[in-house]
C-alpha cells in the first residue's frame, strides 16, 4: 500500500493554518503547516510534497517570492502550487502562473472546492509514486533475474570447464601412457641378447617415433601454458610463405603417409613474402593439416591453398574427412574440445591444436574460421592474416604452382 502524501500549507496566520489543516483532514494525507516562506523552504529541503497551498500575502517573504525560490531548486521545480488569496487581479494571476502556480483559491474558502482541488494533485502524486515503485520493482526484478541468469551461466561454464579439465586429465594420462608403454616394450625387447638386426631396427624405430610423439605432446602442453599466462610472443621477420607451407606439410608427412592421404598445395607462382613469425606460421598451418589428416579416413584428400586479398593473406585447408556438426563450429577452437571418435578413429592428441591456431593467428592480428556442410562432408579452415600480401617479388603472371604429397606406393 502506498504511503500517504505530504501536503504543505503555508500562511503567516495561525488561525488560517488551523482552519486549512482541519478542512484537509478528510483526505487522510500528511498535512504539514508552515508559518512563513522561510519555514516552507526549510520543510521542502527535508521532505517531498504532493502539493503546496500558499497564501499570497505574507510579511518578509510573500507567496510569490517563495514560489520563485521553490522553482529555482531542481528537486521542487515541478511541485504544484495553489495560491490562496482574497483577490486575484490580472497582474498577480499572470505572475503566479509564470512561477508555476497550478490554481488559485479565493477566500472565503469553500471546503468542498479546496478538498477537490487538493485531491486531484494528491492522486496524481500517489499514482506517479506507485508507477515509480512498480518500475523500480521491475528494474530490481530484472537485475535480479539477470544476475541469476549470469550466475547460472557462470556456474554452467565452470561445470563444463571442470568436466573438460577432468576429461583432459584422463585423456592426457591415456596419451602419455601409450607412447611410454611402446617405448618401454621396445627397450625390453632390446635388452634381449642376440636379436636379429631387423628386430633391433624395429625397436629403435618405435622408440624414435614414440619419443617424437611425446615431444609433440609436451610442446603442446608448454604452448597451452604460455597461452594461459599470456607468455607467447612473436618473432617477426619477412619470409617466403611457400617455404612455411612446405615445412608444415613435411611436419605431417609421417601421418599423411600412414593414412595414405593425398595432399595438394596451391600457392602463387611468384615468391610470396609475408611479415610475421615464421616458426609460428608453420605451426598454424601444420596444426590445421594435422587436424585434417587426423579426422579424414585413410585415402582421403587434403588441400592447402594460398591467395591474397586486399590487405591480407588467405590460407585455406580443406579435407574430405568426417566434417563438423553445426553445433561444434563455435566450440572447436576452445581448449580440450575434440570431435567424437568415429569409426575412423582419431589419432589422439590433447585437443589444444586448434586453440593454439586461434591464439597464434590472433597474435598476428588475423582471424580463423571453420566451415563444413555437415558430418561426412569434409571441413574447411580459413586463416586470414593481415599484411603486405601484395608485396611479392618475381614473376608477375597470375599462374599458380601445384605440389602433391601422396603416400609412397599409392596410386
PATI-134504 format. One record per residue (C-alpha): x, y, z; residue in one letter; residue number from 1. Coordinates in Angstrom, 1 decimal. Layout:
% residues N
NODE / X / Y / Z / A / NUM
...
This chain:
% residues 411
NODE / 0.0 / 0.0 / 0.0 / X / 1
NODE / 1.3 / 3.5 / -1.0 / X / 2
NODE / 2.2 / 5.7 / 2.0 / X / 3
NODE / 0.1 / 9.0 / 2.4 / X / 4
NODE / 1.3 / 12.0 / 0.6 / X / 5
NODE / 2.6 / 15.2 / 2.2 / X / 6
NODE / 0.7 / 18.4 / 1.7 / X / 7
NODE / 2.3 / 21.7 / 2.7 / X / 8
NODE / 0.2 / 24.6 / 3.9 / X / 9
NODE / 1.9 / 28.0 / 4.2 / X / 10
NODE / 0.3 / 31.0 / 5.9 / X / 11
NODE / 1.5 / 33.6 / 8.4 / X / 12
NODE / -1.7 / 33.5 / 10.4 / X / 13
NODE / -2.1 / 30.6 / 12.9 / X / 14
NODE / -5.9 / 30.7 / 12.8 / X / 15
NODE / -5.9 / 30.2 / 9.0 / X / 16
NODE / -3.4 / 27.4 / 9.3 / X / 17
NODE / -5.7 / 25.7 / 11.8 / X / 18
NODE / -8.7 / 26.0 / 9.5 / X / 19
NODE / -6.9 / 24.8 / 6.4 / X / 20
NODE / -5.5 / 21.8 / 8.3 / X / 21
NODE / -8.9 / 20.9 / 9.6 / X / 22
NODE / -10.5 / 21.2 / 6.2 / X / 23
NODE / -7.9 / 18.9 / 4.7 / X / 24
NODE / -8.2 / 16.1 / 7.3 / X / 25
NODE / -10.8 / 14.1 / 5.4 / X / 26
NODE / -8.2 / 13.5 / 2.6 / X / 27
NODE / -6.2 / 11.3 / 5.0 / X / 28
NODE / -2.9 / 12.8 / 4.0 / X / 29
NODE / 0.0 / 14.2 / 6.0 / X / 30
NODE / -0.6 / 18.0 / 6.3 / X / 31
NODE / 2.5 / 20.0 / 7.2 / X / 32
NODE / 2.0 / 23.6 / 8.4 / X / 33
NODE / 4.5 / 26.4 / 7.8 / X / 34
NODE / 4.1 / 29.9 / 9.3 / X / 35
NODE / 6.3 / 31.7 / 6.7 / X / 36
NODE / 8.0 / 31.4 / 3.3 / X / 37
NODE / 11.3 / 30.6 / 5.2 / X / 38
NODE / 9.7 / 27.7 / 7.1 / X / 39
NODE / 8.2 / 26.4 / 3.8 / X / 40
NODE / 11.6 / 26.4 / 2.1 / X / 41
NODE / 13.2 / 24.6 / 5.1 / X / 42
NODE / 10.4 / 22.0 / 5.0 / X / 43
NODE / 10.9 / 21.3 / 1.3 / X / 44
NODE / 14.6 / 20.6 / 2.0 / X / 45
NODE / 13.6 / 17.9 / 4.3 / X / 46
NODE / 10.5 / 16.3 / 2.7 / X / 47
NODE / 8.8 / 15.9 / -0.7 / X / 48
NODE / 5.3 / 17.3 / -1.2 / X / 49
NODE / 2.4 / 16.4 / -3.5 / X / 50
NODE / 1.1 / 19.9 / -3.5 / X / 51
NODE / 1.6 / 23.3 / -1.7 / X / 52
NODE / -1.2 / 25.6 / -0.5 / X / 53
NODE / 0.3 / 29.0 / 0.0 / X / 54
NODE / -1.1 / 32.4 / 1.0 / X / 55
NODE / 0.0 / 35.2 / -1.4 / X / 56
NODE / 0.2 / 38.0 / 1.2 / X / 57
NODE / 2.8 / 37.2 / 3.9 / X / 58
NODE / 5.3 / 39.5 / 5.7 / X / 59
NODE / 9.0 / 39.4 / 5.0 / X / 60
NODE / 8.7 / 36.9 / 2.1 / X / 61
NODE / 5.3 / 36.7 / 0.3 / X / 62
NODE / 3.9 / 33.8 / -1.5 / X / 63
NODE / 5.1 / 34.8 / -5.0 / X / 64
NODE / 8.7 / 35.3 / -3.8 / X / 65
NODE / 8.6 / 31.9 / -2.0 / X / 66
NODE / 7.3 / 30.3 / -5.2 / X / 67
NODE / 10.1 / 31.8 / -7.2 / X / 68
NODE / 12.7 / 30.3 / -4.9 / X / 69
NODE / 10.9 / 26.9 / -4.9 / X / 70
NODE / 11.0 / 26.9 / -8.7 / X / 71
NODE / 14.8 / 27.6 / -8.7 / X / 72
NODE / 15.5 / 24.3 / -7.0 / X / 73
NODE / 15.6 / 21.3 / -9.4 / X / 74
NODE / 14.0 / 18.9 / -7.0 / X / 75
NODE / 11.0 / 21.1 / -6.3 / X / 76
NODE / 10.7 / 22.8 / -9.7 / X / 77
NODE / 7.6 / 20.9 / -10.7 / X / 78
NODE / 5.8 / 20.7 / -7.3 / X / 79
NODE / 2.2 / 22.0 / -7.8 / X / 80
NODE / 1.5 / 25.3 / -6.0 / X / 81
NODE / -2.1 / 26.5 / -5.3 / X / 82
NODE / -2.2 / 30.1 / -4.1 / X / 83
NODE / -4.8 / 31.3 / -1.5 / X / 84
NODE / -5.7 / 34.9 / -1.8 / X / 85
NODE / -8.6 / 37.3 / -1.2 / X / 86
NODE / -8.1 / 38.9 / -4.6 / X / 87
NODE / -6.8 / 37.6 / -8.0 / X / 88
NODE / -6.2 / 40.6 / -10.2 / X / 89
NODE / -4.6 / 40.1 / -13.6 / X / 90
NODE / -1.1 / 41.1 / -12.5 / X / 91
NODE / -1.0 / 38.7 / -9.7 / X / 92
NODE / -2.6 / 35.9 / -11.7 / X / 93
NODE / -0.1 / 36.3 / -14.6 / X / 94
NODE / 2.9 / 36.4 / -12.3 / X / 95
NODE / 1.6 / 33.5 / -10.3 / X / 96
NODE / 1.2 / 31.2 / -13.3 / X / 97
NODE / 4.6 / 32.3 / -14.6 / X / 98
NODE / 6.0 / 31.0 / -11.3 / X / 99
NODE / 4.4 / 27.6 / -11.8 / X / 100
NODE / 1.1 / 28.1 / -10.0 / X / 101
NODE / -1.5 / 25.5 / -11.0 / X / 102
NODE / -4.5 / 27.2 / -9.5 / X / 103
NODE / -5.9 / 29.9 / -7.2 / X / 104
NODE / -8.4 / 29.6 / -4.4 / X / 105
NODE / -10.2 / 32.7 / -3.3 / X / 106
NODE / -11.3 / 33.3 / 0.2 / X / 107
NODE / -13.7 / 32.8 / 1.9 / X / 108
NODE / -12.8 / 29.1 / 1.1 / X / 109
NODE / -15.4 / 26.6 / 0.1 / X / 110
NODE / -14.3 / 23.3 / 1.8 / X / 111
NODE / -15.5 / 21.1 / -1.0 / X / 112
NODE / -13.7 / 23.1 / -3.6 / X / 113
NODE / -10.5 / 23.1 / -1.5 / X / 114
NODE / -10.6 / 19.3 / -0.9 / X / 115
NODE / -11.4 / 18.6 / -4.6 / X / 116
NODE / -8.6 / 20.6 / -6.0 / X / 117
NODE / -6.0 / 19.3 / -3.5 / X / 118
NODE / -7.2 / 15.7 / -4.0 / X / 119
NODE / -6.6 / 16.0 / -7.8 / X / 120
NODE / -2.9 / 16.7 / -7.2 / X / 121
NODE / -2.6 / 14.2 / -4.3 / X / 122
NODE / -4.0 / 11.5 / -6.5 / X / 123
NODE / -1.6 / 12.4 / -9.4 / X / 124
NODE / 1.3 / 12.3 / -7.0 / X / 125
NODE / 0.3 / 9.0 / -5.5 / X / 126
NODE / -0.3 / 7.5 / -8.9 / X / 127
NODE / 3.2 / 8.7 / -10.1 / X / 128
NODE / 4.7 / 7.3 / -6.9 / X / 129
NODE / 3.0 / 3.9 / -7.4 / X / 130
NODE / 4.2 / 3.8 / -11.0 / X / 131
NODE / 7.7 / 4.7 / -9.9 / X / 132
NODE / 7.6 / 2.0 / -7.3 / X / 133
NODE / 6.4 / -0.6 / -9.8 / X / 134
NODE / 9.1 / 0.5 / -12.3 / X / 135
NODE / 11.7 / 0.2 / -9.5 / X / 136
NODE / 10.4 / -3.2 / -8.6 / X / 137
NODE / 10.5 / -4.3 / -12.3 / X / 138
NODE / 14.1 / -2.9 / -12.6 / X / 139
NODE / 15.1 / -4.7 / -9.4 / X / 140
NODE / 13.4 / -7.9 / -10.6 / X / 141
NODE / 15.1 / -7.6 / -14.0 / X / 142
NODE / 18.5 / -7.0 / -12.3 / X / 143
NODE / 17.8 / -10.0 / -10.0 / X / 144
NODE / 16.9 / -12.2 / -13.0 / X / 145
NODE / 19.9 / -11.0 / -15.0 / X / 146
NODE / 22.2 / -11.7 / -12.0 / X / 147
NODE / 20.6 / -15.1 / -11.5 / X / 148
NODE / 21.0 / -16.0 / -15.2 / X / 149
NODE / 24.6 / -14.7 / -15.2 / X / 150
NODE / 25.3 / -16.7 / -12.1 / X / 151
NODE / 23.7 / -19.8 / -13.7 / X / 152
NODE / 25.6 / -19.3 / -16.9 / X / 153
NODE / 28.9 / -18.8 / -15.0 / X / 154
NODE / 28.1 / -21.9 / -13.0 / X / 155
NODE / 27.4 / -23.8 / -16.2 / X / 156
NODE / 30.6 / -22.7 / -17.8 / X / 157
NODE / 32.5 / -23.6 / -14.6 / X / 158
NODE / 30.9 / -27.1 / -14.6 / X / 159
NODE / 31.8 / -27.5 / -18.3 / X / 160
NODE / 35.3 / -26.3 / -17.7 / X / 161
NODE / 35.7 / -28.7 / -14.8 / X / 162
NODE / 34.3 / -31.5 / -16.8 / X / 163
NODE / 36.6 / -30.7 / -19.7 / X / 164
NODE / 39.5 / -30.5 / -17.3 / X / 165
NODE / 38.7 / -33.9 / -15.9 / X / 166
NODE / 38.3 / -35.3 / -19.5 / X / 167
NODE / 41.6 / -33.6 / -20.4 / X / 168
NODE / 43.5 / -35.2 / -17.5 / X / 169
NODE / 42.1 / -38.6 / -18.3 / X / 170
NODE / 43.0 / -38.1 / -22.0 / X / 171
NODE / 46.5 / -36.8 / -21.1 / X / 172
NODE / 47.1 / -39.9 / -19.0 / X / 173
NODE / 46.0 / -42.1 / -21.9 / X / 174
NODE / 48.0 / -40.1 / -24.5 / X / 175
NODE / 51.2 / -40.3 / -22.4 / X / 176
NODE / 50.7 / -43.9 / -21.3 / X / 177
NODE / 50.5 / -45.2 / -24.9 / X / 178
NODE / 53.9 / -44.0 / -26.2 / X / 179
NODE / 55.5 / -44.7 / -22.8 / X / 180
NODE / 54.3 / -48.3 / -23.0 / X / 181
NODE / 55.5 / -48.7 / -26.5 / X / 182
NODE / 59.0 / -47.2 / -25.6 / X / 183
NODE / 59.2 / -49.5 / -22.5 / X / 184
NODE / 58.3 / -52.6 / -24.6 / X / 185
NODE / 60.9 / -51.6 / -27.2 / X / 186
NODE / 63.6 / -51.2 / -24.6 / X / 187
NODE / 62.7 / -54.5 / -23.0 / X / 188
NODE / 63.0 / -56.1 / -26.4 / X / 189
NODE / 66.4 / -54.5 / -27.0 / X / 190
NODE / 67.6 / -55.9 / -23.7 / X / 191
NODE / 67.2 / -59.4 / -25.0 / X / 192
NODE / 70.6 / -60.5 / -26.3 / X / 193
NODE / 71.2 / -62.0 / -29.8 / X / 194
NODE / 68.3 / -60.2 / -31.5 / X / 195
NODE / 68.2 / -60.1 / -35.3 / X / 196
NODE / 69.2 / -56.8 / -36.8 / X / 197
NODE / 65.7 / -56.2 / -38.2 / X / 198
NODE / 64.2 / -56.5 / -34.7 / X / 199
NODE / 66.7 / -54.1 / -33.3 / X / 200
NODE / 65.9 / -51.6 / -36.1 / X / 201
NODE / 62.2 / -52.1 / -35.4 / X / 202
NODE / 62.6 / -51.4 / -31.7 / X / 203
NODE / 64.8 / -48.4 / -32.4 / X / 204
NODE / 62.1 / -47.0 / -34.9 / X / 205
NODE / 59.4 / -47.5 / -32.2 / X / 206
NODE / 61.5 / -45.5 / -29.7 / X / 207
NODE / 62.2 / -42.8 / -32.2 / X / 208
NODE / 58.6 / -42.5 / -33.3 / X / 209
NODE / 57.0 / -42.6 / -29.9 / X / 210
NODE / 59.6 / -40.2 / -28.3 / X / 211
NODE / 58.8 / -37.7 / -31.1 / X / 212
NODE / 55.1 / -38.1 / -30.2 / X / 213
NODE / 55.9 / -37.5 / -26.6 / X / 214
NODE / 57.9 / -34.4 / -27.5 / X / 215
NODE / 55.0 / -33.1 / -29.6 / X / 216
NODE / 52.6 / -33.6 / -26.6 / X / 217
NODE / 54.9 / -31.8 / -24.3 / X / 218
NODE / 55.3 / -28.9 / -26.7 / X / 219
NODE / 51.5 / -28.6 / -26.9 / X / 220
NODE / 51.3 / -28.5 / -23.1 / X / 221
NODE / 54.0 / -25.9 / -22.9 / X / 222
NODE / 52.3 / -23.8 / -25.5 / X / 223
NODE / 49.0 / -24.1 / -23.7 / X / 224
NODE / 50.7 / -23.0 / -20.5 / X / 225
NODE / 52.2 / -20.0 / -22.3 / X / 226
NODE / 48.7 / -19.1 / -23.7 / X / 227
NODE / 47.1 / -19.2 / -20.2 / X / 228
NODE / 49.9 / -17.0 / -18.9 / X / 229
NODE / 50.0 / -14.7 / -21.9 / X / 230
NODE / 53.6 / -15.5 / -22.5 / X / 231
NODE / 53.6 / -16.3 / -26.2 / X / 232
NODE / 55.5 / -13.6 / -28.2 / X / 233
NODE / 56.0 / -13.4 / -31.9 / X / 234
NODE / 59.5 / -13.1 / -33.5 / X / 235
NODE / 58.6 / -11.2 / -36.7 / X / 236
NODE / 60.6 / -11.4 / -39.9 / X / 237
NODE / 59.9 / -11.3 / -43.6 / X / 238
NODE / 59.8 / -14.8 / -45.0 / X / 239
NODE / 58.7 / -16.8 / -48.0 / X / 240
NODE / 55.2 / -18.2 / -47.2 / X / 241
NODE / 55.8 / -21.1 / -49.7 / X / 242
NODE / 58.6 / -22.4 / -47.5 / X / 243
NODE / 56.5 / -22.2 / -44.4 / X / 244
NODE / 53.7 / -24.1 / -46.1 / X / 245
NODE / 56.1 / -26.8 / -47.3 / X / 246
NODE / 57.6 / -27.1 / -43.8 / X / 247
NODE / 54.1 / -27.5 / -42.4 / X / 248
NODE / 53.4 / -30.3 / -44.9 / X / 249
NODE / 56.7 / -32.0 / -44.1 / X / 250
NODE / 55.9 / -31.9 / -40.4 / X / 251
NODE / 52.9 / -34.1 / -41.0 / X / 252
NODE / 54.4 / -36.3 / -43.7 / X / 253
NODE / 54.6 / -39.4 / -41.4 / X / 254
NODE / 50.9 / -39.1 / -40.5 / X / 255
NODE / 49.9 / -38.4 / -44.1 / X / 256
NODE / 51.8 / -41.4 / -45.4 / X / 257
NODE / 50.5 / -43.7 / -42.7 / X / 258
NODE / 46.9 / -42.8 / -43.5 / X / 259
NODE / 47.6 / -42.7 / -47.3 / X / 260
NODE / 46.2 / -39.2 / -47.8 / X / 261
NODE / 46.7 / -37.2 / -51.0 / X / 262
NODE / 47.7 / -33.6 / -50.2 / X / 263
NODE / 47.7 / -30.9 / -52.8 / X / 264
NODE / 49.3 / -27.4 / -52.2 / X / 265
NODE / 48.4 / -24.5 / -54.4 / X / 266
NODE / 50.3 / -21.2 / -53.9 / X / 267
NODE / 51.2 / -18.3 / -56.1 / X / 268
NODE / 53.9 / -19.0 / -58.7 / X / 269
NODE / 55.9 / -16.0 / -57.7 / X / 270
NODE / 57.8 / -15.7 / -54.4 / X / 271
NODE / 55.2 / -14.8 / -51.8 / X / 272
NODE / 56.7 / -12.8 / -49.0 / X / 273
NODE / 54.9 / -12.4 / -45.7 / X / 274
NODE / 55.7 / -10.4 / -42.5 / X / 275
NODE / 55.2 / -12.5 / -39.3 / X / 276
NODE / 56.7 / -15.2 / -37.1 / X / 277
NODE / 58.0 / -17.9 / -39.5 / X / 278
NODE / 58.0 / -20.7 / -36.9 / X / 279
NODE / 54.5 / -19.9 / -35.6 / X / 280
NODE / 53.1 / -19.6 / -39.1 / X / 281
NODE / 54.5 / -23.1 / -39.8 / X / 282
NODE / 52.8 / -24.2 / -36.6 / X / 283
NODE / 49.5 / -22.7 / -37.6 / X / 284
NODE / 49.4 / -24.5 / -40.9 / X / 285
NODE / 50.9 / -27.7 / -39.6 / X / 286
NODE / 48.2 / -27.9 / -36.9 / X / 287
NODE / 45.5 / -27.4 / -39.4 / X / 288
NODE / 46.9 / -30.1 / -41.7 / X / 289
NODE / 47.4 / -32.4 / -38.8 / X / 290
NODE / 43.8 / -31.8 / -37.7 / X / 291
NODE / 42.6 / -32.5 / -41.3 / X / 292
NODE / 44.7 / -35.7 / -41.5 / X / 293
NODE / 43.5 / -36.9 / -38.1 / X / 294
NODE / 39.8 / -36.6 / -38.9 / X / 295
NODE / 40.0 / -37.9 / -42.5 / X / 296
NODE / 39.6 / -41.6 / -43.3 / X / 297
NODE / 42.5 / -43.4 / -44.9 / X / 298
NODE / 43.0 / -42.5 / -48.6 / X / 299
NODE / 41.3 / -39.1 / -48.1 / X / 300
NODE / 42.2 / -35.8 / -49.8 / X / 301
NODE / 43.6 / -32.6 / -48.2 / X / 302
NODE / 44.3 / -29.4 / -49.9 / X / 303
NODE / 46.2 / -26.2 / -48.9 / X / 304
NODE / 45.5 / -23.1 / -50.9 / X / 305
NODE / 47.0 / -19.6 / -50.5 / X / 306
NODE / 45.9 / -16.4 / -52.2 / X / 307
NODE / 45.9 / -12.8 / -51.5 / X / 308
NODE / 43.1 / -10.3 / -51.0 / X / 309
NODE / 43.3 / -6.6 / -50.4 / X / 310
NODE / 45.4 / -6.1 / -47.3 / X / 311
NODE / 45.5 / -9.7 / -46.2 / X / 312
NODE / 46.8 / -13.2 / -46.9 / X / 313
NODE / 44.3 / -16.1 / -47.0 / X / 314
NODE / 45.2 / -19.7 / -46.3 / X / 315
NODE / 42.6 / -22.4 / -46.7 / X / 316
NODE / 43.0 / -26.0 / -45.5 / X / 317
NODE / 40.3 / -28.4 / -46.9 / X / 318
NODE / 39.7 / -32.1 / -46.2 / X / 319
NODE / 37.4 / -34.8 / -47.3 / X / 320
NODE / 37.0 / -36.0 / -43.7 / X / 321
NODE / 34.2 / -36.6 / -41.2 / X / 322
NODE / 33.1 / -32.9 / -41.3 / X / 323
NODE / 31.9 / -30.8 / -38.5 / X / 324
NODE / 28.4 / -30.7 / -36.8 / X / 325
NODE / 26.9 / -27.2 / -36.9 / X / 326
NODE / 26.8 / -27.0 / -33.1 / X / 327
NODE / 30.6 / -27.6 / -33.0 / X / 328
NODE / 31.7 / -24.8 / -35.3 / X / 329
NODE / 31.9 / -22.3 / -32.4 / X / 330
NODE / 33.4 / -24.6 / -29.9 / X / 331
NODE / 36.3 / -26.4 / -31.7 / X / 332
NODE / 38.7 / -23.6 / -31.0 / X / 333
NODE / 38.2 / -23.9 / -27.3 / X / 334
NODE / 40.8 / -25.8 / -25.2 / X / 335
NODE / 40.4 / -29.6 / -24.8 / X / 336
NODE / 37.4 / -29.8 / -27.3 / X / 337
NODE / 37.7 / -32.7 / -29.6 / X / 338
NODE / 35.2 / -34.3 / -32.0 / X / 339
NODE / 33.7 / -37.7 / -31.0 / X / 340
NODE / 35.9 / -40.5 / -32.1 / X / 341
NODE / 34.2 / -42.1 / -35.0 / X / 342
NODE / 34.8 / -45.4 / -36.8 / X / 343
NODE / 37.8 / -43.8 / -38.5 / X / 344
NODE / 39.4 / -43.2 / -35.1 / X / 345
NODE / 41.3 / -40.0 / -34.3 / X / 346
NODE / 45.0 / -40.1 / -33.8 / X / 347
NODE / 44.8 / -39.0 / -30.2 / X / 348
NODE / 46.1 / -35.6 / -29.1 / X / 349
NODE / 45.2 / -33.2 / -26.3 / X / 350
NODE / 42.6 / -31.1 / -28.1 / X / 351
NODE / 44.7 / -28.0 / -28.0 / X / 352
NODE / 45.9 / -27.8 / -31.6 / X / 353
NODE / 43.1 / -25.6 / -32.8 / X / 354
NODE / 43.3 / -23.5 / -29.7 / X / 355
NODE / 46.9 / -22.8 / -30.5 / X / 356
NODE / 46.0 / -22.0 / -34.1 / X / 357
NODE / 43.4 / -19.4 / -33.0 / X / 358
NODE / 45.8 / -17.8 / -30.4 / X / 359
NODE / 48.7 / -17.6 / -32.9 / X / 360
NODE / 46.5 / -16.2 / -35.7 / X / 361
NODE / 45.1 / -13.6 / -33.4 / X / 362
NODE / 48.6 / -12.6 / -32.2 / X / 363
NODE / 49.3 / -11.9 / -35.9 / X / 364
NODE / 46.2 / -9.7 / -36.0 / X / 365
NODE / 44.3 / -12.2 / -38.1 / X / 366
NODE / 41.2 / -14.4 / -37.8 / X / 367
NODE / 40.5 / -18.1 / -38.3 / X / 368
NODE / 37.2 / -19.7 / -39.0 / X / 369
NODE / 35.8 / -23.2 / -39.7 / X / 370
NODE / 33.1 / -24.3 / -42.2 / X / 371
NODE / 31.5 / -27.6 / -43.0 / X / 372
NODE / 28.5 / -28.8 / -44.9 / X / 373
NODE / 27.9 / -31.3 / -42.1 / X / 374
NODE / 29.0 / -34.7 / -40.9 / X / 375
NODE / 30.7 / -36.8 / -43.6 / X / 376
NODE / 31.1 / -33.8 / -45.9 / X / 377
NODE / 34.6 / -32.6 / -45.0 / X / 378
NODE / 35.8 / -29.4 / -43.4 / X / 379
NODE / 37.4 / -26.1 / -44.4 / X / 380
NODE / 39.5 / -23.9 / -42.2 / X / 381
NODE / 40.3 / -20.4 / -43.3 / X / 382
NODE / 43.1 / -18.2 / -41.9 / X / 383
NODE / 43.2 / -14.5 / -42.8 / X / 384
NODE / 46.5 / -12.8 / -41.9 / X / 385
NODE / 46.9 / -9.0 / -42.3 / X / 386
NODE / 50.0 / -7.8 / -44.0 / X / 387
NODE / 51.6 / -6.9 / -47.3 / X / 388
NODE / 50.2 / -9.8 / -49.3 / X / 389
NODE / 50.7 / -7.8 / -52.5 / X / 390
NODE / 54.4 / -7.3 / -51.8 / X / 391
NODE / 55.6 / -10.2 / -53.9 / X / 392
NODE / 58.8 / -10.4 / -55.9 / X / 393
NODE / 59.4 / -12.4 / -59.0 / X / 394
NODE / 57.1 / -13.2 / -61.9 / X / 395
NODE / 54.0 / -11.1 / -62.1 / X / 396
NODE / 52.0 / -13.6 / -64.1 / X / 397
NODE / 48.9 / -14.9 / -62.2 / X / 398
NODE / 49.9 / -18.6 / -62.8 / X / 399
NODE / 49.9 / -20.9 / -59.8 / X / 400
NODE / 52.1 / -23.9 / -59.0 / X / 401
NODE / 50.8 / -27.1 / -57.5 / X / 402
NODE / 52.6 / -29.6 / -55.3 / X / 403
NODE / 51.3 / -33.0 / -54.4 / X / 404
NODE / 52.2 / -35.2 / -51.4 / X / 405
NODE / 50.9 / -38.8 / -51.6 / X / 406
NODE / 51.8 / -41.8 / -49.6 / X / 407
NODE / 54.6 / -43.9 / -51.1 / X / 408
NODE / 53.2 / -46.7 / -53.3 / X / 409
NODE / 49.8 / -45.1 / -53.6 / X / 410
NODE / 48.2 / -44.5 / -57.0 / X / 411
